[in-house]
Structure formats: C-alpha cells, structure tokens
Amino acid sequence: MMFLLAIATFGAALGISAYAIAETVGPNLHRIRLALIGQSPMPFVPAPEMARGERRIRVRPQATPRDRSAASWRAAA
C-alpha cells in the first residue's frame, strides 16, 4: 500500500514538473532551436555597450553607517 502511495505521490510530482517545464519552454522553443544552431533572432550586444548600461544603474548608499567597529559587533554577540 505504501508503495502505491509513493508511486502516486512521485508520479504526480513528476507530472506537475514536466507540465511546468513544457509551459515555460514551449512558447520559446523556436527561438531556442535557432539559438542552438547559431541563428538567433536576438541582436548581439558587445561588452562595452553592456558595461555602459550597467553604469547607468544607480546604487543608493545604505541607510546604516558602514564603519561599525569590531567592538560593536562583539558587544552585539
């Protein structure tokens, strides 16, 4: 009986995961195939252009002070 319960449980998990993968990959399968054979419809972006885009992303400083001494860390522990 436990064997049948295990088969049903893991079979259902396998079926749900296969469905999730199929629904995720299915709509993009044509583009994936083209990329695998080297004919991707996506434009090639050189590395310097990507670096320029990353520089535009603003990083805000943390709200807490950064120079906490080791003594304050030991006191907190």
Secondary structure, DSSP 8 states (H G I E B T S, - for coil): -HHHHHHHHHHHHHHHHHHHHHHHHGGGHHHHHHHHTT--SS----HHHHHHHHHTS-----SS-S---HHHHHHH-
